[in-house]
Amino acid sequence: MPTYEYECKTCGYTFDVFQNMSDAPLKACPQCGKEVRRLINGGTGVIFKGSGFYVTDKNKSSGKTPPAPPKTDKKPDAGTDAGKPAAADKSVDSTPKPQAETGKV
């Protein structure tokens, strides 16, 4: 059951009332008997108690370790040379060719 805050429109008296949400709002001030209005307040924040409310709590209760992420067979980008042996260019033959002997002595 929530606590509602009321304020008298005439004398300015403020008071709190503990009532059900289904109850009708109060109409009369307890001091002067004139009309009151229910004030809107921020209330309280939500408090989660117990296990299971956080991502890290999921594995604590079961006692198991989380599953390993799936393996991906990603190949490095073509622009990166890290970890690759130098590829030989097959379109150009870099081996020296023997020159023909000219017969000059």
C-alpha positions in Angstrom: 0.0 0.0 0.0 1.4 3.4 -1.0 1.7 6.5 1.0 0.0 9.5 -0.5 0.8 13.1 0.3 -2.0 15.7 0.5 -2.0 19.5 0.8 -4.9 21.7 1.9 -5.8 24.3 -0.7 -6.8 26.8 2.0 -4.5 26.6 4.9 -1.5 24.9 3.1 -1.3 22.0 5.6 0.5 19.0 4.2 0.0 15.4 5.5 0.7 11.8 4.4 -2.0 9.1 4.3 -1.3 5.3 3.9 -4.1 4.0 1.7 -4.8 1.4 -1.0 -4.5 2.4 -4.6 -8.1 1.5 -5.1 -9.2 3.9 -2.3 -10.8 7.2 -3.3 -8.6 10.3 -2.7 -9.4 12.3 0.5 -11.5 15.4 0.1 -11.2 17.3 3.5 -8.3 18.7 5.4 -8.0 17.2 9.0 -7.2 20.7 10.4 -9.6 23.1 8.8 -12.0 20.7 6.9 -11.5 22.5 3.6 -10.7 20.9 0.2 -7.4 19.1 -0.2 -5.4 18.0 -3.3 -3.3 14.9 -3.7 0.3 15.8 -4.5 2.4 13.9 -7.1 5.7 12.7 -5.8 8.5 10.7 -7.4 8.1 7.7 -5.2 10.9 5.4 -4.6 13.1 3.5 -6.9 12.7 -0.2 -7.7 14.9 -2.4 -5.5 15.7 -5.8 -6.9 16.6 -8.3 -4.1 17.7 -11.9 -4.6 19.5 -13.6 -7.4 18.7 -13.7 -11.1 18.4 -9.9 -11.7 21.8 -9.4 -13.2 23.5 -11.0 -16.2 26.3 -12.2 -13.8 23.8 -13.9 -11.5 22.7 -16.4 -14.1 25.8 -18.5 -13.9 26.1 -18.2 -10.1 22.9 -20.1 -9.4 23.6 -23.0 -11.8 27.2 -23.5 -10.9 28.1 -23.9 -14.5 30.5 -21.9 -16.6 29.1 -20.0 -19.5 29.3 -21.7 -22.9 32.2 -20.7 -25.1 31.4 -18.3 -28.0 31.1 -20.0 -31.4 34.3 -20.3 -33.4 34.4 -18.4 -36.6 36.7 -19.2 -39.4 37.4 -15.6 -40.4 40.2 -15.0 -42.7 42.3 -11.8 -42.3 41.6 -9.0 -44.7 43.5 -9.0 -48.0 45.1 -5.7 -47.1 46.8 -7.1 -43.9 50.0 -9.0 -44.2 50.3 -9.9 -40.5 51.1 -13.6 -40.0 51.3 -14.4 -43.7 54.4 -15.6 -45.6 55.3 -13.4 -48.5 53.5 -14.7 -51.6 55.6 -15.2 -54.7 54.5 -13.3 -57.8 54.1 -16.0 -60.4 53.6 -13.6 -63.3 57.2 -12.4 -63.2 60.1 -14.9 -63.2 62.8 -13.5 -60.9 65.4 -16.2 -61.4 68.4 -15.1 -63.4 68.7 -16.6 -66.8 72.1 -17.8 -68.2 73.3 -15.6 -71.0 74.3 -17.2 -74.2 78.0 -17.3 -74.9 79.0 -15.1 -77.7 82.1 -17.0 -78.7 84.4 -14.0 -78.0 87.7 -14.9 -76.4 
